[in-house]
Amino acid sequence: MDLDPINFSDDCFPSYASVKPHQSGEGGAVGASKKRKDAEVNTVELYYMEQETNTKTKKNAISIQTDRVFHSAAVGDDEDEAYYDEDEKLQKQLNSGPPQYDENALAKWLSSIYPKLSQLLEANLTNKAFDNYEVFWEEERGEVELWQKLTTNFDFKEINKATQKAINQVKAATNEVQNEADDDWEGGNQGRSVVNSTGSSEKYQVVSVAWSCNGSTLAIAYGRTNHTTWCEHISAVSTWGIFRREFDAKKPNKTIEVSNCLTTIEFHPSDPLILAGGTINGEIYLWNIDSEESLISNSAIDEYYHREAITRLAWVKYESLTSLAVSYCIMSVSTDAKILVWKLSDKLRFPAKGHLLARKRDGEMGTVGGTSFAKVGYGAGGQEDSTFIVGTEGGSIFKCNIQQPLDKDISHFFDNTSGVRWKQEAINLLSNLPNKAIMEVKKKVERYVLDKGEKDVWAPTVYHAKPDIKMLFTVPFNANYERHLGPVTSISASPFIKRIFVTSSTDGQLRLYDTLSNRPVAVYEPGGYGSGEYLMAVEFSPFRPAVFAAVGNSGNVYIYDLAQSKSSPSYILRHQDDSVSHSLRVAQSLTFNPRQRDFLAVGYHDGNARIYRLNYQLANVQKNELKVLQSFLEEKGTD
């Protein structure tokens, strides 16, 4: 049978032409004849074209799909067998082991191309065509823009009603006028920190801002800055996940209450969920911001701990040279003239070691409160060293050597314990003391324990025994720098050059220092000479070596780009809300985002934190920029 569609007949497929309709008269016959003719044409053309097209397409498809075996396959019933024979042959080749080749010929070919290939690779290593180049996927912005203004929905007035009631009772008993009290929650503007546009609720000042290590979360601490006595307010810290889909600038993801006003916060350097905070009463808190029960631990208030405002917290990483283990400690500085080191493993129950900010004057030892603190870069080989810079209330700047808390073996001091059982944590605490102080402190503690009728000595017991604080806490100073004329409010060490750090002060100056010279290498007055502006904070950019930013009580944000100008700020961001009084425009804190290179967060006394988006130039490294910063050291060396 001929299978060509063009020769299909009615014997194969009945067409409309072979179906004869019912005839009723002559007209019907004519109509039937006409219909039959149309049907024949339509059927033949439609059937022919459809079959021919489909058949040809199918043949082409088969030819492509089986191209590997089509030419070797026999036509007819043996086609499938040939296909499977070819498949089995290929499978045998795959299972027969590695392919055979001429090793000598391959070696000869590799030897012939190696010189040219090696030359090209070495040329690429020394090629500087793409130095300092990074892909920037966003549109290049020419100006610095305000991106978000964050405001917490925490009702400070409501939460502090109990405190207000107690204050009012005291005032009534002493016949004080209500609006004369510094901590009057219901009084006039001098007793209020922030009043929103409706005047219906009160909010604290933003006293500190901090980014998580992955740059996705911003924490904002709230507190009061006009305390004259012990703080009994309830404050809070709020966190925003700025890249979350449900992000709302007026609704934080989490708010944590704190029993007194916060002064500073700092995220863990490698865990984005761990946040530390210090308060005006001297307590340190450790939170997990992703946990329903946020509080991990907190420190106590004690003569040997902190009992005044904590002005700065710093996370410090320690690496064991033997086990390669990594551990983190928290260092805290306070206006009570102490620097304390806290191990996370101790859960803030006691400081592992401490230092006193003290100096001899006129033959007597005097202490001074610490107001700022920074760790200086890295040592040789990229390892962290023990150098820190501390600023004080009196404007002094000291270089300190603060060693890692060590658990040395001092068991020979405890051979005779007079019936007292020393716990290992207490022994470890004493192991950080000078040898001459260990025996004195040991005798004092054992006498205290026996007098109380106890036998066990834990680490907190050592502090409760109240030995001479100068024996427990050493003075860490090993150098000092030319002082400011006002309190040092902030210190930031360069992430790129170990020797450089910058300071801010209420004397209106920013100073750039070299750790090897006691005089500043550069002095800036961003508010203008004699402006009287208090500079509240300063910080180096983590991405641009020649960029740092500072804020002041005018509400201005000063951004210096030393690659553009070595003498004046390149950008000044001014507080734009004219409805806010000058006292509430104060910008107290700022921080660069560690991952999102164009984000800068600033905290204001109007209760808001603002996130600015830096332009392309401020966010990306410029050519020969590091040399610009190094030039300050070279210029100082030639003086």
Beta strands, then each sheet from edge to edge (+ up, - down):
strand 1: 145-150
strand 2: 194-195
strand 3: 202-203
strand 4: 205-211
strand 5: 217-223
strand 6: 235-241
strand 7: 254-258
strand 8: 262-267
strand 9: 274-279
strand 10: 284-288
strand 11: 295-298
strand 12: 310-319
strand 13: 326-334
strand 14: 338-343
strand 15: 353-356
strand 16: 358-361
strand 17: 364-367
strand 18: 370-375
strand 19: 387-392
strand 20: 397-401
strand 21: 421-422
strand 22: 456-457
strand 23: 477-481
strand 24: 488-493
strand 25: 500-505
strand 26: 510-514
strand 27: 520-524
strand 28: 535-540
strand 29: 547-552
strand 30: 557-561
strand 31: 571-573
strand 32: 587-592
strand 33: 599-604
strand 34: 609-613
sheet 1: 1+ 34- 33+ 32-
sheet 2: 2+ 3-
sheet 3: 4+ 5- 6+ 7-
sheet 4: 8+ 9- 10+ 11-
sheet 5: 12+ 13- 14+ 15-
sheet 6: 16+ 17-
sheet 7: 18+ 19- 20+ 23-
sheet 8: 21+ 22+
sheet 9: 24+ 25- 26+ 27-
sheet 10: 28+ 29- 30+ 31-
end
